[in-house]
Amino acid sequence: MTITDESGTLGTVVQGHNPNLQSHLDVANEIYQRECDAWIYCVASVTVDRPELLTIRQNDCGFPHTTSDEEDDLFDLGRNMNADVVGYFITGDTAGFAGCAAHPAGRRGFWVGSLASPFTFAHELTHVIGGNSHVDDDENLMFTPTADIQNPPPNLSRGQCNSISADEDIERCERGIA
């Protein structure tokens, strides 16, 4: 399995933030492969020069969500690169979140801030793919804050994996077929 019906997920970096996209993908894939027999791949990455989007104004990170002007601008980026889910790397937001999966309607995505833990990318992606909510189990990927996850790498439950597998943007692949 991969993370989109045709292409993949896209990493969009706002210039001024220097994440290691491959490291985030490696951590997420370690969890997704082990727990759900799923694979995440990135179709493209792009760095944009939009310093006004490095720190966005945001009052909440839930659903339903009121989108700020900065979020609206951020979630427009990278939409022309054939990715169904777009991940953004920014400095952060004014509310102090390490990442957030609340997104404007019709533009599935999430952002990860510069102070995020190694598990935040996978955590926010798992909100978007499968619609998984927070849990109280501090050994689970959906525990929050991800910096307090115990006994890493975190796990996912069978139910969480089933939600991921049933997501509309999961591509089905047969083992052994390229």
Secondary structure, DSSP 8 states (H G I E B T S, - for coil): -BSSSSS-EEEEEETT----HHHHHHHHHHHHHHHHS----EEEEEEE--GGGSEE--S--SSS----HHHHHHTTTTTTSS-SEEEEE-SEETT--SEE----TT--EEEE-TT--TTHHHHHHHHHSS----BS-TTBTTBSSGGG--SSS-B--HHHHHHHHTSTT-B---TT--
